[in-house]
Amino acid sequence: GAVVSQHPSWVICKSGTSVKIECRSLDFQATTMFWYRQFPKQSLMLMATSNEGSKATYEQGVEKDKFLINHASLTLSTLTVTSAHPEDSSFYICSAWRPTSGGDEQFFGPGTRLTVL
Amino acid sequence: GDSVTQMEGPVTLSEEAFLTINCTYTATGYPSLFWYVQYPGEGLQLLLKATKADDKGSNKGFEATYRKETTSFHLEKGSVQVSDSAVYFCALRGTSYGKLTFGQGTILTVHP
């Protein structure tokens, strides 16, 4: 299957700083990218949906000014956690999606572990 | 709204044992159902899927049948291997393409 990478794989930052996480689809052009958040021993929670060249659509309860999403190209989406606080510590996972002749396909990145001190 | 409930883990089995991981869902309409697997340090990978009632998804010896009457999609494998040790997620997709609702994940550990 296709490969989706995330960078960095883990990051530790101080409270109040901003952190950018990149999600790249390495060998296909993703119409849509999704950002999920996973708390320990809990499910993945969808944060937002981003389409190339347009504003992201955020799920209810997700602060769009806190979690800035940019989808600059069909192969790159970025999530910036602004003014991070310890409660933002989590595992962030992206996925890349595209329609196909037989339906659609979706591939997930390996995730980024964010720890805010 | 849509929701998925998986059996609590972790699950620990001996090699060649039978595996069942229960998954039930709540959704409006006719969702598509998925099982994803996450190996350590890797991204989620699609294991199998079913798009309509009574469909059976299968892959790598794993099977799951879409049961609309019981709103379930239980994952089974007749003989697990050590290499099956991973986290397994049940998920559904409703009317919005690509948007998945996940269960909480079940950690499976298989001992030799």
Boltz contact constraints between the chains, C-beta under 6 A:
constraints:
  - contact:
      token1: [A, 32]
      token2: [B, 98]
      max_distance: 6.0
  - contact:
      token1: [A, 42]
      token2: [B, 104]
      max_distance: 6.0
  - contact:
      token1: [A, 43]
      token2: [B, 102]
      max_distance: 6.0
  - contact:
      token1: [A, 43]
      token2: [B, 103]
      max_distance: 6.0
  - contact:
      token1: [A, 43]
      token2: [B, 104]
      max_distance: 6.0
  - contact:
      token1: [A, 44]
      token2: [B, 102]
      max_distance: 6.0
  - contact:
      token1: [A, 97]
      token2: [B, 98]
      max_distance: 6.0
  - contact:
      token1: [A, 104]
      token2: [B, 97]
      max_distance: 6.0
  - contact:
      token1: [A, 106]
      token2: [B, 98]
      max_distance: 6.0
  - contact:
      token1: [A, 108]
      token2: [B, 43]
      max_distance: 6.0
  - contact:
      token1: [A, 108]
      token2: [B, 44]
      max_distance: 6.0
  - contact:
      token1: [A, 109]
      token2: [B, 43]
      max_distance: 6.0
  - contact:
      token1: [A, 110]
      token2: [B, 42]
      max_distance: 6.0
  - contact:
      token1: [A, 110]
      token2: [B, 43]
      max_distance: 6.0
